[in-house]
Amino acid sequence: MTAEHMIIIVSALGGIIGGMGMGGGTLLIPLLTLCTGMEQHLAQAINLMAFIPMSIIALAIHKKNGYVCFKQAAPVAFTALIGAVGGSFAAKYAGGYVLRACFGAFLTVLGVVQMAKIIISALREKKKRNKPASNEINISESR
């Protein structure tokens, strides 16, 4: 199998995972670097270029459905733009190893946060299920 075939397969897997709600880049970037030997800079560039058309389509759909408030989104977008420009300059001067380490640390933190959210949510659900309803009579209290 050629490198081009691997890139197509890995990109398709990243797109499928991205369509399921998880960011496709969390899978696409590691697969591109590990399976194809691609440099981290190039893998991240491919991920960002794939993100642009998807985000434009998603924005159009959300705007059509009335889910976008540009007044509230403008400060967030401005801050994200500043961060993106700063991050691109930092990435330009960072080596591939530094980028891989930073991305790996980011994915680790993201995984821990998601796992904590799931555990907290499960504990809350368990607490709700074990809590008696307010209209139920507690036999020990009625005696």
N, CA, C and O atoms as a GROMACS GRO file, in nm:
protein
  572
    1MET      N    1   0.085  -0.117   0.000
    1MET     CA    2   0.000   0.000   0.000
    1MET      C    3   0.090   0.124   0.000
    1MET      O    4   0.185   0.132   0.078
    2THR      N    5   0.059   0.218  -0.086
    2THR     CA    6   0.141   0.338  -0.098
    2THR      C    7   0.106   0.440   0.010
    2THR      O    8   0.004   0.428   0.078
    3ALA      N    9   0.192   0.539   0.027
    3ALA     CA   10   0.168   0.645   0.125
    3ALA      C   11   0.041   0.722   0.090
    3ALA      O   12  -0.032   0.765   0.179
    4GLU      N   13   0.015   0.739  -0.039
    4GLU     CA   14  -0.105   0.811  -0.081
    4GLU      C   15  -0.232   0.736  -0.037
    4GLU      O   16  -0.329   0.798   0.007
    5HIS      N   17  -0.230   0.603  -0.051
    5HIS     CA   18  -0.344   0.522  -0.007
    5HIS      C   19  -0.365   0.535   0.144
    5HIS      O   20  -0.478   0.547   0.192
    6MET      N   21  -0.254   0.531   0.219
    6MET     CA   22  -0.263   0.544   0.365
    6MET      C   23  -0.320   0.680   0.404
    6MET      O   24  -0.402   0.690   0.496
    7ILE      N   25  -0.277   0.785   0.335
    7ILE     CA   26  -0.326   0.920   0.366
    7ILE      C   27  -0.476   0.928   0.340
    7ILE      O   28  -0.550   0.987   0.419
    8ILE      N   29  -0.523   0.868   0.231
    8ILE     CA   30  -0.665   0.869   0.198
    8ILE      C   31  -0.744   0.791   0.304
    8ILE      O   32  -0.848   0.838   0.350
    9ILE      N   33  -0.696   0.674   0.342
    9ILE     CA   34  -0.765   0.592   0.442
    9ILE      C   35  -0.769   0.662   0.577
    9ILE      O   36  -0.873   0.668   0.642
   10VAL      N   37  -0.655   0.716   0.619
   10VAL     CA   38  -0.647   0.785   0.747
   10VAL      C   39  -0.736   0.910   0.747
   10VAL      O   40  -0.802   0.938   0.847
   11SER      N   41  -0.738   0.983   0.638
   11SER     CA   42  -0.821   1.103   0.629
   11SER      C   43  -0.969   1.066   0.634
   11SER      O   44  -1.049   1.136   0.697
   12ALA      N   45  -1.006   0.958   0.568
   12ALA     CA   46  -1.146   0.913   0.572
   12ALA      C   47  -1.185   0.872   0.713
   12ALA      O   48  -1.295   0.906   0.759
   13LEU      N   49  -1.098   0.801   0.783
   13LEU     CA   50  -1.126   0.764   0.923
   13LEU      C   51  -1.142   0.889   1.011
   13LEU      O   52  -1.231   0.895   1.095
   14GLY      N   53  -1.054   0.987   0.990
   14GLY     CA   54  -1.064   1.112   1.066
   14GLY      C   55  -1.195   1.182   1.039
   14GLY      O   56  -1.256   1.237   1.131
   15GLY      N   57  -1.240   1.183   0.914
   15GLY     CA   58  -1.367   1.246   0.878
   15GLY      C   59  -1.486   1.174   0.940
   15GLY      O   60  -1.580   1.238   0.985
   16ILE      N   61  -1.481   1.041   0.941
   16ILE     CA   62  -1.590   0.963   1.000
   16ILE      C   63  -1.599   0.990   1.150
   16ILE      O   64  -1.707   1.014   1.203
   17ILE      N   65  -1.485   0.987   1.217
   17ILE     CA   66  -1.482   1.014   1.361
   17ILE      C   67  -1.528   1.158   1.387
   17ILE      O   68  -1.602   1.183   1.482
   18GLY      N   69  -1.485   1.252   1.303
   18GLY     CA   70  -1.526   1.392   1.317
   18GLY      C   71  -1.676   1.408   1.301
   18GLY      O   72  -1.738   1.489   1.369
   19GLY      N   73  -1.736   1.330   1.211
   19GLY     CA   74  -1.880   1.335   1.190
   19GLY      C   75  -1.959   1.278   1.306
   19GLY      O   76  -2.078   1.305   1.320
   20MET      N   77  -1.894   1.200   1.391
   20MET     CA   78  -1.961   1.141   1.507
   20MET      C   79  -1.955   1.233   1.628
   20MET      O   80  -2.005   1.198   1.735
   21GLY      N   81  -1.894   1.349   1.612
   21GLY     CA   82  -1.892   1.445   1.722
   21GLY      C   83  -1.756   1.464   1.785
   21GLY      O   84  -1.732   1.566   1.850
   22MET      N   85  -1.667   1.372   1.769
   22MET     CA   86  -1.532   1.389   1.822
   22MET      C   87  -1.451   1.460   1.716
   22MET      O   88  -1.467   1.431   1.598
   23GLY      N   89  -1.367   1.550   1.756
   23GLY     CA   90  -1.285   1.621   1.658
   23GLY      C   91  -1.203   1.524   1.575
   23GLY      O   92  -1.128   1.444   1.629
   24GLY      N   93  -1.216   1.532   1.445
   24GLY     CA   94  -1.144   1.442   1.356
   24GLY      C   95  -0.993   1.455   1.369
   24GLY      O   96  -0.920   1.359   1.344
   25GLY      N   97  -0.947   1.574   1.407
   25GLY     CA   98  -0.803   1.597   1.422
   25GLY      C   99  -0.741   1.516   1.534
   25GLY      O  100  -0.622   1.485   1.529
   26THR      N  101  -0.822   1.480   1.635
   26THR     CA  102  -0.767   1.400   1.743
   26THR      C  103  -0.727   1.261   1.694
   26THR      O  104  -0.645   1.194   1.757
   27LEU      N  105  -0.783   1.220   1.584
   27LEU     CA  106  -0.745   1.092   1.523
   27LEU      C  107  -0.659   1.114   1.399
   27LEU      O  108  -0.561   1.042   1.377
   28LEU      N  109  -0.695   1.214   1.318
   28LEU     CA  110  -0.627   1.236   1.191
   28LEU      C  111  -0.479   1.267   1.209
   28LEU      O  112  -0.395   1.207   1.142
   29ILE      N  113  -0.446   1.358   1.297
   29ILE     CA  114  -0.306   1.399   1.313
   29ILE      C  115  -0.218   1.284   1.361
   29ILE      O  116  -0.114   1.260   1.300
   30PRO      N  117  -0.256   1.212   1.468
   30PRO     CA  118  -0.170   1.099   1.507
   30PRO      C  119  -0.159   0.991   1.400
   30PRO      O  120  -0.052   0.935   1.379
   31LEU      N  121  -0.270   0.962   1.331
   31LEU     CA  122  -0.263   0.858   1.227
   31LEU      C  123  -0.174   0.901   1.110
   31LEU      O  124  -0.098   0.820   1.056
   32LEU      N  125  -0.184   1.027   1.072
   32LEU     CA  126  -0.099   1.075   0.962
   32LEU      C  127   0.049   1.069   1.000
   32LEU      O  128   0.133   1.032   0.917
   33THR      N  129   0.081   1.105   1.124
   33THR     CA  130   0.222   1.103   1.164
   33THR      C  131   0.272   0.962   1.189
   33THR      O  132   0.387   0.930   1.156
   34LEU      N  133   0.189   0.876   1.248
   34LEU     CA  134   0.234   0.741   1.281
   34LEU      C  135   0.228   0.645   1.162
   34LEU      O  136   0.320   0.566   1.142
   35CYS      N  137   0.121   0.652   1.085
   35CYS     CA  138   0.102   0.554   0.978
   35CYS      C  139   0.173   0.592   0.848
   35CYS      O  140   0.212   0.505   0.770
   36THR      N  141   0.188   0.720   0.824
   36THR     CA  142   0.249   0.762   0.697
   36THR      C  143   0.387   0.822   0.715
   36THR      O  144   0.456   0.848   0.616
   37GLY      N  145   0.429   0.845   0.839
   37GLY     CA  146   0.559   0.906   0.862
   37GLY      C  147   0.562   1.055   0.828
   37GLY      O  148   0.669   1.113   0.812
   38MET      N  149   0.445   1.114   0.815
   38MET     CA  150   0.436   1.255   0.779
   38MET      C  151   0.486   1.342   0.894
   38MET      O  152   0.470   1.305   1.011
   39GLU      N  153   0.546   1.455   0.862
   39GLU     CA  154   0.591   1.547   0.964
   39GLU      C  155   0.471   1.610   1.034
   39GLU      O  156   0.364   1.628   0.975
   40GLN      N  157   0.489   1.643   1.162
   40GLN     CA  158   0.382   1.698   1.244
   40GLN      C  159   0.327   1.828   1.184
   40GLN      O  160   0.205   1.849   1.184
   41HIS      N  161   0.414   1.915   1.135
   41HIS     CA  162   0.370   2.042   1.076
   41HIS      C  163   0.273   2.017   0.960
   41HIS      O  164   0.170   2.082   0.950
   42LEU      N  165   0.308   1.924   0.873
   42LEU     CA  166   0.226   1.896   0.756
   42LEU      C  167   0.094   1.831   0.796
   42LEU      O  168  -0.011   1.864   0.740
   43ALA      N  169   0.098   1.739   0.892
   43ALA     CA  170  -0.025   1.674   0.938
   43ALA      C  171  -0.121   1.776   0.999
   43ALA      O  172  -0.241   1.770   0.974
   44GLN      N  173  -0.068   1.869   1.077
   44GLN     CA  174  -0.154   1.971   1.136
   44GLN      C  175  -0.208   2.066   1.029
   44GLN      O  176  -0.322   2.111   1.038
   45ALA      N  177  -0.128   2.096   0.929
   45ALA     CA  178  -0.174   2.183   0.820
   45ALA      C  179  -0.287   2.116   0.742
   45ALA      O  180  -0.386   2.181   0.708
   46ILE      N  181  -0.273   1.987   0.715
   46ILE     CA  182  -0.379   1.914   0.644
   46ILE      C  183  -0.507   1.914   0.727
   46ILE      O  184  -0.615   1.934   0.674
   47ASN      N  185  -0.494   1.890   0.858
   47ASN     CA  186  -0.610   1.891   0.946
   47ASN      C  187  -0.679   2.028   0.943
   47ASN      O  188  -0.802   2.035   0.934
   48LEU      N  189  -0.603   2.134   0.951
   48LEU     CA  190  -0.661   2.269   0.952
   48LEU      C  191  -0.726   2.301   0.818
   48LEU      O  192  -0.832   2.364   0.814
   49MET      N  193  -0.665   2.259   0.708
   49MET     CA  194  -0.724   2.285   0.577
   49MET      C  195  -0.854   2.207   0.559
   49MET      O  196  -0.947   2.256   0.495
   50ALA      N  197  -0.861   2.086   0.615
   50ALA     CA  198  -0.984   2.007   0.606
   50ALA      C  199  -1.093   2.068   0.694
   50ALA      O  200  -1.212   2.052   0.666
   51PHE      N  201  -1.053   2.137   0.799
   51PHE     CA  202  -1.147   2.195   0.894
   51PHE      C  203  -1.221   2.316   0.835
   51PHE      O  204  -1.337   2.339   0.869
   52ILE      N  205  -1.155   2.391   0.749
   52ILE     CA  206  -1.214   2.515   0.697
   52ILE      C  207  -1.346   2.490   0.624
   52ILE      O  208  -1.446   2.552   0.662
   53PRO      N  209  -1.353   2.403   0.522
   53PRO     CA  210  -1.483   2.384   0.456
   53PRO      C  211  -1.589   2.324   0.548
   53PRO      O  212  -1.707   2.358   0.537
   54MET      N  213  -1.548   2.234   0.638
   54MET     CA  214  -1.645   2.173   0.730
   54MET      C  215  -1.703   2.278   0.824
   54MET      O  216  -1.823   2.276   0.853
   55SER      N  217  -1.620   2.370   0.870
   55SER     CA  218  -1.670   2.471   0.963
   55SER      C  219  -1.760   2.572   0.892
   55SER      O  220  -1.856   2.621   0.952
   56ILE      N  221  -1.731   2.603   0.767
   56ILE     CA  222  -1.817   2.693   0.690
   56ILE      C  223  -1.955   2.630   0.671
   56ILE      O  224  -2.057   2.698   0.688
   57ILE      N  225  -1.958   2.503   0.636
   57ILE     CA  226  -2.086   2.433   0.619
   57ILE      C  227  -2.162   2.425   0.751
   57ILE      O  228  -2.283   2.449   0.754
   58ALA      N  229  -2.091   2.392   0.859
   58ALA     CA  230  -2.156   2.383   0.990
   58ALA      C  231  -2.211   2.519   1.033
   58ALA      O  232  -2.321   2.526   1.088
   59LEU      N  233  -2.136   2.626   1.008
   59LEU     CA  234  -2.184   2.760   1.043
   59LEU      C  235  -2.309   2.796   0.965
   59LEU      O  236  -2.404   2.852   1.020
   60ALA      N  237  -2.310   2.764   0.835
   60ALA     CA  238  -2.428   2.793   0.753
   60ALA      C  239  -2.551   2.717   0.803
   60ALA      O  240  -2.660   2.773   0.809
   61ILE      N  241  -2.533   2.591   0.839
   61ILE     CA  242  -2.645   2.510   0.889
   61ILE      C  243  -2.695   2.565   1.023
   61ILE      O  244  -2.815   2.579   1.043
   62HIS      N  245  -2.602   2.595   1.114
   62HIS     CA  246  -2.642   2.648   1.244
   62HIS      C  247  -2.708   2.785   1.232
   62HIS      O  248  -2.802   2.816   1.305
   63LYS      N  249  -2.659   2.868   1.140
   63LYS     CA  250  -2.720   3.000   1.116
   63LYS      C  251  -2.862   2.983   1.063
   63LYS      O  252  -2.955   3.052   1.106
   64LYS      N  253  -2.879   2.891   0.968
   64LYS     CA  254  -3.011   2.865   0.911
   64LYS      C  255  -3.110   2.818   1.017
   64LYS      O  256  -3.227   2.854   1.012
   65ASN      N  257  -3.062   2.738   1.113
   65ASN     CA  258  -3.148   2.686   1.220
   65ASN      C  259  -3.165   2.785   1.336
   65ASN      O  260  -3.234   2.755   1.433
   66GLY      N  261  -3.101   2.901   1.325
   66GLY     CA  262  -3.116   3.004   1.427
   66GLY      C  263  -3.034   2.983   1.552
   66GLY      O  264  -3.068   3.036   1.658
   67TYR      N  265  -2.926   2.907   1.542
   67TYR     CA  266  -2.844   2.878   1.659
   67TYR      C  267  -2.724   2.971   1.674
   67TYR      O  268  -2.643   2.952   1.765
   68VAL      N  269  -2.710   3.069   1.587
   68VAL     CA  270  -2.592   3.155   1.590
   68VAL      C  271  -2.632   3.297   1.628
   68VAL      O  272  -2.720   3.356   1.566
   69CYS      N  273  -2.567   3.350   1.728
   69CYS     CA  274  -2.585   3.489   1.768
   69CYS      C  275  -2.450   3.558   1.747
   69CYS      O  276  -2.358   3.542   1.828
   70PHE      N  277  -2.439   3.633   1.638
   70PHE     CA  278  -2.311   3.693   1.602
   70PHE      C  279  -2.263   3.793   1.707
   70PHE      O  280  -2.143   3.813   1.723
   71LYS      N  281  -2.356   3.856   1.780
   71LYS     CA  282  -2.317   3.951   1.885
   71LYS      C  283  -2.236   3.881   1.994
   71LYS      O  284  -2.137   3.934   2.043
   72GLN      N  285  -2.281   3.762   2.032
   72GLN     CA  286  -2.210   3.687   2.136
   72GLN      C  287  -2.090   3.612   2.079
   72GLN      O  288  -1.993   3.588   2.151
   73ALA      N  289  -2.095   3.576   1.953
   73ALA     CA  290  -1.986   3.498   1.894
   73ALA      C  291  -1.866   3.585   1.856
   73ALA      O  292  -1.754   3.535   1.850
   74ALA      N  293  -1.888   3.713   1.832
   74ALA     CA  294  -1.779   3.800   1.786
   74ALA      C  295  -1.661   3.805   1.884
   74ALA      O  296  -1.547   3.790   1.840
   75PRO      N  297  -1.682   3.825   2.014
   75PRO     CA  298  -1.566   3.828   2.104
   75PRO      C  299  -1.492   3.694   2.109
   75PRO      O  300  -1.369   3.690   2.117
   76VAL      N  301  -1.567   3.585   2.103
   76VAL     CA  302  -1.504   3.453   2.104
   76VAL      C  303  -1.422   3.433   1.976
   76VAL      O  304  -1.309   3.384   1.981
   77ALA      N  305  -1.480   3.471   1.863
   77ALA     CA  306  -1.411   3.457   1.735
   77ALA      C  307  -1.285   3.544   1.731
   77ALA      O  308  -1.181   3.501   1.680
   78PHE      N  309  -1.295   3.664   1.783
   78PHE     CA  310  -1.178   3.754   1.785
   78PHE      C  311  -1.067   3.695   1.870
   78PHE      O  312  -0.951   3.694   1.830
   79THR      N  313  -1.102   3.645   1.988
   79THR     CA  314  -1.003   3.584   2.077
   79THR      C  315  -0.941   3.460   2.012
   79THR      O  316  -0.821   3.438   2.021
   80ALA      N  317  -1.024   3.379   1.946
   80ALA     CA  318  -0.974   3.259   1.878
   80ALA      C  319  -0.880   3.296   1.764
   80ALA      O  320  -0.780   3.229   1.742
   81LEU      N  321  -0.912   3.404   1.692
   81LEU     CA  322  -0.826   3.450   1.583
   81LEU      C  323  -0.689   3.492   1.635
   81LEU      O  324  -0.586   3.458   1.577
   82ILE      N  325  -0.688   3.566   1.745
   82ILE     CA  326  -0.561   3.607   1.806
   82ILE      C  327  -0.481   3.483   1.848
   82ILE      O  328  -0.361   3.475   1.822
   83GLY      N  329  -0.548   3.388   1.911
   83GLY     CA  330  -0.481   3.265   1.952
   83GLY      C  331  -0.429   3.184   1.835
   83GLY      O  332  -0.321   3.126   1.842
   84ALA      N  333  -0.507   3.180   1.727
   84ALA     CA  334  -0.463   3.105   1.608
   84ALA      C  335  -0.340   3.168   1.545
   84ALA      O  336  -0.248   3.096   1.505
   85VAL      N  337  -0.338   3.299   1.536
   85VAL     CA  338  -0.221   3.367   1.478
   85VAL      C  339  -0.099   3.345   1.567
   85VAL      O  340   0.010   3.314   1.519
   86GLY      N  341  -0.119   3.362   1.699
   86GLY     CA  342  -0.008   3.338   1.792
   86GLY      C  343   0.041   3.194   1.787
   86GLY      O  344   0.161   3.168   1.788
   87GLY      N  345  -0.054   3.101   1.781
   87GLY     CA  346  -0.017   2.960   1.774
   87GLY      C  347   0.055   2.924   1.646
   87GLY      O  348   0.145   2.840   1.646
   88SER      N  349   0.016   2.987   1.535
   88SER     CA  350   0.083   2.957   1.408
   88SER      C  351   0.227   3.006   1.409
   88SER      O  352   0.316   2.940   1.355
   89PHE      N  353   0.251   3.122   1.470
   89PHE     CA  354   0.389   3.171   1.481
   89PHE      C  355   0.471   3.081   1.573
   89PHE      O  356   0.587   3.052   1.544
   90ALA      N  357   0.410   3.037   1.683
   90ALA     CA  358   0.480   2.948   1.775
   90ALA      C  359   0.512   2.815   1.707
   90ALA      O  360   0.621   2.761   1.725
   91ALA      N  361   0.417   2.762   1.630
   91ALA     CA  362   0.438   2.634   1.561
   91ALA      C  363   0.545   2.646   1.454
   91ALA      O  364   0.618   2.551   1.428
   92LYS      N  365   0.553   2.763   1.391
   92LYS     CA  366   0.654   2.784   1.286
   92LYS      C  367   0.795   2.766   1.341
   92LYS      O  368   0.883   2.712   1.274
   93TYR      N  369   0.815   2.813   1.464
   93TYR     CA  370   0.949   2.809   1.522
   93TYR      C  371   0.973   2.686   1.608
   93TYR      O  372   1.087   2.660   1.648
   94ALA      N  373   0.870   2.611   1.638
   94ALA     CA  374   0.886   2.489   1.718
   94ALA      C  375   0.925   2.374   1.627
   94ALA      O  376   0.887   2.370   1.510
   95GLY      N  377   1.000   2.282   1.680
   95GLY     CA  378   1.037   2.164   1.603
   95GLY      C  379   0.925   2.061   1.604
   95GLY      O  380   0.828   2.073   1.679
   96GLY      N  381   0.939   1.961   1.521
   96GLY     CA  382   0.839   1.856   1.512
   96GLY      C  383   0.820   1.782   1.644
   96GLY      O  384   0.708   1.747   1.680
   97TYR      N  385   0.930   1.760   1.717
   97TYR     CA  386   0.920   1.690   1.844
   97TYR      C  387   0.839   1.771   1.945
   97TYR      O  388   0.755   1.716   2.016
   98VAL      N  389   0.863   1.901   1.950
   98VAL     CA  390   0.790   1.988   2.043
   98VAL      C  391   0.641   1.987   2.009
   98VAL      O  392   0.558   1.979   2.099
   99LEU      N  393   0.608   1.995   1.881
   99LEU     CA  394   0.467   1.992   1.840
   99LEU      C  395   0.402   1.860   1.878
   99LEU      O  396   0.289   1.858   1.927
  100ARG      N  397   0.473   1.749   1.855
  100ARG     CA  398   0.417   1.618   1.892
  100ARG      C  399   0.395   1.609   2.042
  100ARG      O  400   0.291   1.559   2.088
  101ALA      N  401   0.491   1.657   2.120
  101ALA     CA  402   0.478   1.653   2.266
  101ALA      C  403   0.362   1.739   2.313
  101ALA      O  404   0.284   1.697   2.399
  102CYS      N  405   0.350   1.858   2.258
  102CYS     CA  406   0.239   1.947   2.296
  102CYS      C  407   0.105   1.887   2.256
  102CYS      O  408   0.009   1.892   2.334
  103PHE      N  409   0.096   1.830   2.136
  103PHE     CA  410  -0.028   1.770   2.092
  103PHE      C  411  -0.062   1.648   2.176
  103PHE      O  412  -0.178   1.626   2.211
  104GLY      N  413   0.039   1.568   2.210
  104GLY     CA  414   0.017   1.452   2.296
  104GLY      C  415  -0.031   1.494   2.435
  104GLY      O  416  -0.121   1.431   2.491
  105ALA      N  417   0.028   1.600   2.490
  105ALA     CA  418  -0.014   1.650   2.621
  105ALA      C  419  -0.158   1.702   2.613
  105ALA      O  420  -0.238   1.678   2.704
  106PHE      N  421  -0.190   1.772   2.504
  106PHE     CA  422  -0.326   1.822   2.485
  106PHE      C  423  -0.426   1.708   2.480
  106PHE      O  424  -0.531   1.714   2.545
  107LEU      N  425  -0.396   1.602   2.404
  107LEU     CA  426  -0.487   1.488   2.394
  107LEU      C  427  -0.501   1.417   2.529
  107LEU      O  428  -0.610   1.370   2.563
  108THR      N  429  -0.393   1.409   2.605
  108THR     CA  430  -0.398   1.346   2.737
  108THR      C  431  -0.489   1.425   2.830
  108THR      O  432  -0.576   1.368   2.897
  109VAL      N  433  -0.470   1.556   2.834
  109VAL     CA  434  -0.555   1.641   2.919
  109VAL      C  435  -0.701   1.631   2.874
  109VAL      O  436  -0.791   1.619   2.956
  110LEU      N  437  -0.723   1.635   2.742
  110LEU     CA  438  -0.858   1.624   2.688
  110LEU      C  439  -0.922   1.492   2.730
  110LEU      O  440  -1.039   1.489   2.768
  111GLY      N  441  -0.848   1.383   2.723
  111GLY     CA  442  -0.899   1.252   2.763
  111GLY      C  443  -0.934   1.248   2.910
  111GLY      O  444  -1.038   1.192   2.948
  112VAL      N  445  -0.848   1.305   2.996
  112VAL     CA  446  -0.874   1.306   3.140
  112VAL      C  447  -1.000   1.389   3.170
  112VAL      O  448  -1.083   1.348   3.251
  113VAL      N  449  -1.013   1.506   3.106
  113VAL     CA  450  -1.130   1.591   3.128
  113VAL      C  451  -1.257   1.519   3.083
  113VAL      O  452  -1.358   1.522   3.155
  114GLN      N  453  -1.254   1.456   2.967
  114GLN     CA  454  -1.372   1.385   2.919
  114GLN      C  455  -1.408   1.268   3.011
  114GLN      O  456  -1.525   1.244   3.039
  115MET      N  457  -1.306   1.197   3.057
  115MET     CA  458  -1.331   1.085   3.148
  115MET      C  459  -1.392   1.137   3.279
  115MET      O  460  -1.484   1.075   3.332
  116ALA      N  461  -1.342   1.248   3.331
  116ALA     CA  462  -1.396   1.306   3.454
  116ALA      C  463  -1.541   1.348   3.434
  116ALA      O  464  -1.624   1.327   3.523
  117LYS      N  465  -1.573   1.407   3.319
  117LYS     CA  466  -1.711   1.447   3.290
  117LYS      C  467  -1.804   1.326   3.289
  117LYS      O  468  -1.915   1.332   3.342
  118ILE      N  469  -1.759   1.218   3.230
  118ILE     CA  470  -1.840   1.096   3.223
  118ILE      C  471  -1.862   1.039   3.363
  118ILE      O  472  -1.973   0.997   3.397
  119ILE      N  473  -1.757   1.036   3.443
  119ILE     CA  474  -1.768   0.982   3.578
  119ILE      C  475  -1.862   1.068   3.663
  119ILE      O  476  -1.948   1.016   3.734
  120ILE      N  477  -1.846   1.200   3.654
  120ILE     CA  478  -1.933   1.291   3.730
  120ILE      C  479  -2.078   1.276   3.686
  120ILE      O  480  -2.168   1.273   3.769
  121SER      N  481  -2.100   1.267   3.557
  121SER     CA  482  -2.236   1.251   3.504
  121SER      C  483  -2.297   1.119   3.552
  121SER      O  484  -2.414   1.114   3.591
  122ALA      N  485  -2.218   1.012   3.550
  122ALA     CA  486  -2.268   0.882   3.595
  122ALA      C  487  -2.300   0.885   3.744
  122ALA      O  488  -2.400   0.826   3.787
  123LEU      N  489  -2.218   0.951   3.824
  123LEU     CA  490  -2.244   0.960   3.967
  123LEU      C  491  -2.371   1.041   3.995
  123LEU      O  492  -2.448   1.007   4.084
  124ARG      N  493  -2.392   1.148   3.919
  124ARG     CA  494  -2.514   1.227   3.935
  124ARG      C  495  -2.638   1.146   3.899
  124ARG      O  496  -2.739   1.152   3.969
  125GLU      N  497  -2.630   1.071   3.790
  125GLU     CA  498  -2.743   0.987   3.750
  125GLU      C  499  -2.772   0.880   3.855
  125GLU      O  500  -2.888   0.853   3.887
  126LYS      N  501  -2.667   0.821   3.909
  126LYS     CA  502  -2.684   0.719   4.012
  126LYS      C  503  -2.750   0.780   4.136
  126LYS      O  504  -2.837   0.719   4.198
  127LYS      N  505  -2.706   0.900   4.173
  127LYS     CA  506  -2.764   0.968   4.289
  127LYS      C  507  -2.911   0.999   4.266
  127LYS      O  508  -2.992   0.986   4.357
  128LYS      N  509  -2.947   1.041   4.143
  128LYS     CA  510  -3.087   1.070   4.111
  128LYS      C  511  -3.172   0.945   4.119
  128LYS      O  512  -3.284   0.949   4.170
  129ARG      N  513  -3.118   0.833   4.070
  129ARG     CA  514  -3.195   0.708   4.072
  129ARG      C  515  -3.214   0.656   4.213
  129ARG      O  516  -3.318   0.596   4.242
  130ASN      N  517  -3.118   0.678   4.301
  130ASN     CA  518  -3.126   0.628   4.439
  130ASN      C  519  -3.206   0.720   4.530
  130ASN      O  520  -3.244   0.679   4.640
  131LYS      N  521  -3.232   0.841   4.488
  131LYS     CA  522  -3.306   0.937   4.569
  131LYS      C  523  -3.455   0.908   4.556
  131LYS      O  524  -3.506   0.900   4.445
  132PRO      N  525  -3.526   0.891   4.669
  132PRO     CA  526  -3.670   0.863   4.660
  132PRO      C  527  -3.744   0.987   4.608
  132PRO      O  528  -3.706   1.100   4.636
  133ALA      N  529  -3.848   0.961   4.534
  133ALA     CA  530  -3.930   1.070   4.482
  133ALA      C  531  -4.001   1.140   4.596
  133ALA      O  532  -4.029   1.077   4.699
  134SER      N  533  -4.030   1.268   4.580
  134SER     CA  534  -4.090   1.346   4.689
  134SER      C  535  -4.231   1.299   4.724
  134SER      O  536  -4.277   1.321   4.836
  135ASN      N  537  -4.300   1.234   4.630
  135ASN     CA  538  -4.437   1.189   4.658
  135ASN      C  539  -4.441   1.048   4.716
  135ASN      O  540  -4.548   0.999   4.752
  136GLU      N  541  -4.326   0.982   4.727
  136GLU     CA  542  -4.322   0.849   4.787
  136GLU      C  543  -4.322   0.862   4.939
  136GLU      O  544  -4.261   0.954   4.994
  137ILE      N  545  -4.389   0.771   5.005
  137ILE     CA  546  -4.393   0.772   5.151
  137ILE      C  547  -4.283   0.682   5.202
  137ILE      O  548  -4.271   0.566   5.161
  138ASN      N  549  -4.204   0.736   5.290
  138ASN     CA  550  -4.098   0.658   5.352
  138ASN      C  551  -4.158   0.587   5.472
  138ASN      O  552  -4.204   0.653   5.565
  139ILE      N  553  -4.159   0.455   5.472
  139ILE     CA  554  -4.225   0.374   5.575
  139ILE      C  555  -4.162   0.400   5.712
  139ILE      O  556  -4.234   0.405   5.812
  140SER      N  557  -4.032   0.418   5.720
  140SER     CA  558  -3.968   0.438   5.849
  140SER      C  559  -4.006   0.573   5.909
  140SER      O  560  -4.008   0.587   6.032
  141GLU      N  561  -4.037   0.672   5.827
  141GLU     CA  562  -4.076   0.804   5.878
  141GLU      C  563  -4.221   0.805   5.926
  141GLU      O  564  -4.255   0.884   6.015
  142SER      N  565  -4.308   0.721   5.870
  142SER     CA  566  -4.450   0.725   5.905
  142SER      C  567  -4.481   0.655   6.037
  142SER      O  568  -4.593   0.667   6.086
  143ARG      N  569  -4.389   0.584   6.094
  143ARG     CA  570  -4.413   0.511   6.219
  143ARG      C  571  -4.389   0.595   6.338
  143ARG      O  572  -4.405   0.548   6.451
   0.00000   0.00000   0.00000
